[in-house]
Amino acid sequence: MSVKLGSVVMILMIFFIAKISFESATAEKVPGRVSDRSPASIDQSYNDHMAKR
């Protein structure tokens, strides 16, 4: 009896997706911290353009 490679790959993908889903569902949510990054320059340019109108 042989196991096809496609079956093994499908099982590994299912486990990987389940692991990611579980980790994101149980992740600690910090409400005060939205993002540490500054806005992208194109976003800032757009905001400046809209402010001038």
N, C-alpha and C positions, 0 to 999 in steps of 0.2 A: 504494500500500500504506500503510495507516494503522496506527498503534500505539494501542491502546486505553489509556485512562488507568488502568484497573484493573491492566493488566499492568505499567505503569511503577511504580505504587504498590506492587505485590507485590514487584517486584525491589528497590526501595528499602528495603522492610521487611526483606527477607531480608538485604541488606547491613548494615543497622543491627543486626539481631540477631546476625549473625556478628561484627561489630565489637565489640559489647558482650561476647559470649562470649569472644572472643580476649583482650580487655583484662582480663577477670576471671580468665581462665586463666593469664595471664602476670603478674598483679599481684604485687608484692613483699609477702610476708606477714611481718608483724612480730609475733612471738609475745608479746612483753612488753606490747604495747599492746592491751588488749581494748576499752576504751571510755573516752572522755574525759568522758562525761556522767555526772551523778549519777543515781541511780535515781529513777524517777517517784514523785511523792508518793503515788499510790494503791498502788504497790508497797511503799513504806515503811510506809504505814498497815497494809497486809496483813501485812507482816513483824512489825510491832509487835503486832498483834492475835494472831498465831500464837505469838509469844513469851510472851504473857500466859497462854496456855492451859496 
